[in-house]
Amino acid sequence: MEASTDAAAEGPWRALGADRTARLAALLEPLARAVEGSGLLPAGNPVGLTHGSGAARA
């Protein structure tokens, strides 16, 4: 299931290309850090993993 959703979401990133994808990630980094640091997001998830748990991505 995870591989299927990853493949379905890949199109827009492929269209951007590697350089523009990296640029977008760099531009969004401060926003992502602010959201993560706000404490407003739920800590848990359905499988019990947390950020930095060391779990490998499928």
PAMINU-198653 format. One record per residue: x, y, z of N, C-alpha, C, O, CB in turn; residue number from 1; residue in three letters. Coordinates in Angstrom, 3 decimals. Glycine has a CB too. Layout:
REM residues N
       npx       npy       npz      capx      capy      capz       cpx       cpy       cpz       opx       opy       opz      cbpx      cbpy      cbpz  num  residu
         X         Y         Z         X         Y         Z         X         Y         Z         X         Y         Z         X         Y         Z  NUM     ALA
...
//
This chain:
REM residues 58
       npx       npy       npz      capx      capy      capz       cpx       cpy       cpz       opx       opy       opz      cbpx      cbpy      cbpz  num  residu
     0.828    -1.187     0.000     0.000     0.000     0.000     0.874     1.252     0.000     0.622     2.191    -0.756    -0.943    -0.003     1.209    1     MET
     1.885     1.263     0.837     2.759     2.440     0.924     3.442     2.713    -0.411     3.532     3.864    -0.836     3.815     2.247     2.023    2     GLU
     3.918     1.675    -1.066     4.586     1.850    -2.365     3.612     2.413    -3.402     3.998     3.222    -4.245     5.171     0.503    -2.861    3     ALA
     2.357     1.987    -3.338     1.351     2.476    -4.284     1.072     3.961    -4.081     0.973     4.709    -5.055     0.053     1.678    -4.139    4     SER
     0.946     4.394    -2.842     0.685     5.815    -2.588     1.910     6.660    -2.921     1.777     7.775    -3.425     0.275     6.035    -1.121    5     THR
     3.097     6.136    -2.643     4.321     6.860    -3.009     4.398     7.050    -4.527     4.722     8.137    -5.006     5.574     6.102    -2.500    6     ASP
     4.098     5.987    -5.275     4.147     6.053    -6.740     3.113     7.044    -7.275     3.386     7.777    -8.225     3.908     4.657    -7.351    7     ALA
     1.929     7.064    -6.667     0.874     7.972    -7.115     1.240     9.436    -6.854     0.851    10.318    -7.620    -0.443     7.631    -6.419    8     ALA
     1.976     9.694    -5.788     2.348    11.066    -5.424     3.614    11.545    -6.122     3.985    12.711    -5.988     2.534    11.167    -3.931    9     ALA
     4.267    10.689    -6.846     5.559    10.992    -7.446     5.495    11.954    -8.639     6.458    12.676    -8.897     6.202     9.722    -7.877   10     GLU
     4.382    11.973    -9.363     4.265    12.754   -10.594     4.646    14.216   -10.479     5.482    14.684   -11.252     2.892    12.672   -11.082   11     GLY
     4.063    14.963    -9.536     4.411    16.390    -9.443     5.889    16.617    -9.136     6.490    17.557    -9.658     3.567    17.060    -8.373   12     PRO
     6.479    15.774    -8.301     7.895    15.923    -7.961     8.769    15.625    -9.169     9.778    16.293    -9.393     8.273    15.000    -6.793   13     TRP
     8.384    14.628    -9.939     9.131    14.306   -11.156     9.042    15.470   -12.143    10.024    15.800   -12.807     8.594    13.000   -11.803   14     ARG
     7.867    16.089   -12.240     7.685    17.221   -13.149     8.550    18.410   -12.739     9.050    19.132   -13.601     6.213    17.636   -13.190   15     ALA
     8.732    18.622   -11.446     9.590    19.711   -10.973    11.053    19.461   -11.305    11.789    20.393   -11.630     9.429    19.894    -9.471   16     LEU
    11.464    18.232   -11.224    12.870    17.905   -11.428    13.645    18.030   -10.129    13.174    18.613    -9.153    13.482    18.810   -12.497   17     GLY
    14.829    17.475   -10.140    15.640    17.399    -8.914    16.020    18.775    -8.367    15.911    19.009    -7.164    16.902    16.599    -9.181   18     ALA
    16.460    19.678    -9.226    16.905    20.993    -8.748    15.774    21.809    -8.143    15.927    22.392    -7.070    17.533    21.769    -9.882   19     ASP
    14.639    21.851    -8.830    13.505    22.637    -8.301    12.882    21.970    -7.079    12.376    22.662    -6.195    12.434    22.828    -9.386   20     ARG
    12.909    20.637    -7.013    12.420    19.937    -5.824    13.291    20.288    -4.626    12.775    20.561    -3.542    12.403    18.405    -6.052   21     THR
    14.602    20.284    -4.813    15.519    20.646    -3.732    15.304    22.097    -3.299    15.347    22.404    -2.108    16.978    20.434    -4.172   22     ALA
    15.075    22.979    -4.256    14.830    24.390    -3.934    13.537    24.551    -3.136    13.500    25.301    -2.161    14.763    25.233    -5.223   23     ARG
    12.478    23.851    -3.548    11.213    23.909    -2.824    11.379    23.390    -1.401    10.859    23.984    -0.456    10.138    23.105    -3.560   24     LEU
    12.093    22.294    -1.249    12.334    21.752     0.092    13.083    22.763     0.959    12.760    22.939     2.134    13.129    20.433     0.007   25     ALA
    14.074    23.419     0.385    14.835    24.429     1.133    13.953    25.608     1.539    14.067    26.115     2.655    16.020    24.931     0.297   26     ALA
    13.082    26.040     0.642    12.187    27.152     0.954    11.167    26.793     2.033    10.773    27.643     2.831    11.465    27.602    -0.300   27     LEU
    10.744    25.530     2.051     9.729    25.095     3.010    10.304    24.690     4.373     9.554    24.525     5.335     8.960    23.940     2.431   28     LEU
    11.608    24.531     4.459    12.235    24.082     5.709    11.893    24.966     6.907    11.525    24.428     7.952    13.733    24.035     5.538   29     GLU
    11.994    26.296     6.813    11.634    27.117     7.983    10.173    26.936     8.403     9.872    26.914     9.596    11.894    28.590     7.683   30     PRO
     9.283    26.808     7.449     7.873    26.591     7.775     7.686    25.239     8.462     6.979    25.143     9.465     7.003    26.668     6.501   31     LEU
     8.315    24.206     7.928     8.194    22.870     8.523     8.724    22.857     9.952     8.124    22.239    10.831     8.947    21.833     7.675   32     ALA
     9.841    23.532    10.187    10.399    23.592    11.550     9.474    24.357    12.497     9.316    23.970    13.655    11.790    24.255    11.530   33     ARG
     8.866    25.435    12.015     7.946    26.208    12.853     6.714    25.388    13.214     6.259    25.413    14.357     7.527    27.498    12.140   34     ALA
     6.177    24.667    12.241     4.997    23.829    12.506     5.362    22.731    13.493     4.634    22.493    14.457     4.443    23.212    11.190   35     VAL
     6.481    22.065    13.259     6.906    20.987    14.142     7.161    21.500    15.558     6.796    20.849    16.537     8.163    20.316    13.590   36     GLU
     7.778    22.650    15.656     8.106    23.202    16.960     6.949    23.847    17.694     7.072    24.167    18.877     9.172    24.187    16.808   37     GLY
     5.833    24.043    17.022     4.701    24.723    17.643     4.025    23.899    18.729     3.379    24.447    19.622     3.694    25.083    16.597   38     SER
     4.177    22.587    18.649     3.514    21.723    19.618     2.038    21.527    19.348     1.334    20.931    20.163     3.690    22.276    20.983   39     GLY
     1.557    22.017    18.220     0.138    21.935    17.911    -0.254    20.650    17.172    -1.440    20.348    17.045    -0.260    23.122    17.092   40     LEU
     0.725    19.905    16.692     0.418    18.665    15.984     0.300    17.510    16.977     0.998    17.489    17.991     1.501    18.358    14.922   41     LEU
    -0.573    16.560    16.691    -0.671    15.393    17.579     0.662    14.653    17.638     1.361    14.547    16.630    -1.790    14.436    17.104   42     PRO
     1.007    14.151    18.799     2.289    13.472    18.980     2.289    12.063    18.397     3.324    11.598    17.919     2.638    13.414    20.451   43     ALA
     1.161    11.382    18.428     1.127     9.996    18.007     0.610     9.815    16.597     0.202    10.772    15.938     0.291     9.207    18.945   44     GLY
     0.633     8.592    16.153     0.076     8.227    14.857    -0.469     6.807    14.967    -0.217     6.136    15.969     1.150     8.342    13.717   45     ASN
    -1.201     6.333    13.974    -1.867     5.030    14.089    -0.953     3.844    14.386    -1.398     2.868    14.989    -2.592     4.754    12.840   46     PRO
     0.311     3.909    13.976     1.209     2.783    14.230     2.178     3.044    15.364     3.048     2.216    15.635     1.977     2.453    12.990   47     VAL
     2.046     4.162    16.022     2.829     4.444    17.209     4.231     4.960    16.964     5.008     5.048    17.915     2.914     3.243    18.010   48     GLY
     4.594     5.304    15.750     5.919     5.839    15.486     5.956     7.323    15.827     4.942     8.015    15.738     6.317     5.609    14.018   49     LEU
     7.096     7.793    16.206     7.279     9.212    16.471     8.435     9.725    15.633     9.256     8.941    15.158     7.531     9.473    17.976   50     THR
     8.504    11.019    15.451     9.581    11.642    14.685    10.915    11.252    15.327    11.096    11.376    16.538     9.412    13.205    14.632   51     HIS
    11.828    10.786    14.505    13.144    10.428    15.009    13.201     9.070    15.675    14.169     8.773    16.375    13.600    11.452    15.963   52     GLY
    12.184     8.232    15.476    12.162     6.922    16.137    13.147     5.949    15.515    13.382     4.873    16.065    10.767     6.332    16.086   53     SER
    13.729     6.310    14.370    14.687     5.436    13.719    14.057     4.389    12.846    14.767     3.554    12.286    15.524     4.781    14.726   54     GLY
    12.737     4.401    12.708    12.047     3.413    11.873    12.380     3.684    10.408    12.363     4.829     9.955    10.500     3.457    12.107   55     ALA
    12.675     2.643     9.698    12.986     2.772     8.278    11.738     3.064     7.492    10.661     2.558     7.806    13.655     1.511     7.749   56     ALA
    11.881     3.890     6.458    10.751     4.181     5.580    10.623     3.059     4.565    11.624     2.537     4.072    10.924     5.556     4.870   57     ARG
     9.406     2.698     4.260     9.162     1.632     3.292     9.246     2.142     1.881     9.066     1.375     0.935     7.815     0.998     3.527   58     ALA
//
